């Protein structure tokens, strides 16, 4: 009986840990996308192409919004647990 409880407890701990890590990695991936978009915008500004700057700024705004949404979701998930 104790063996079954131990196996169940370990499997639940593993499941909880992998779920938590998966949520964090999603947020981290979005943060990397924001950094990449910022670098692209900086390169466009250095080149001075206004239409490219506008496009890169829109990409950066989109990446920032996705990051904020992922961060809110991660916070909400951590509070639900």
Secondary structure, 3 states (H helix, E strand, C coil): CHHHHHHHHHHHHHHHHHHHHHHHHHHHHHHHHHHHHHHHHHHHHHHCCHHHHHHHHHHHHHHHHHHHHHHHHHHHHHHHC
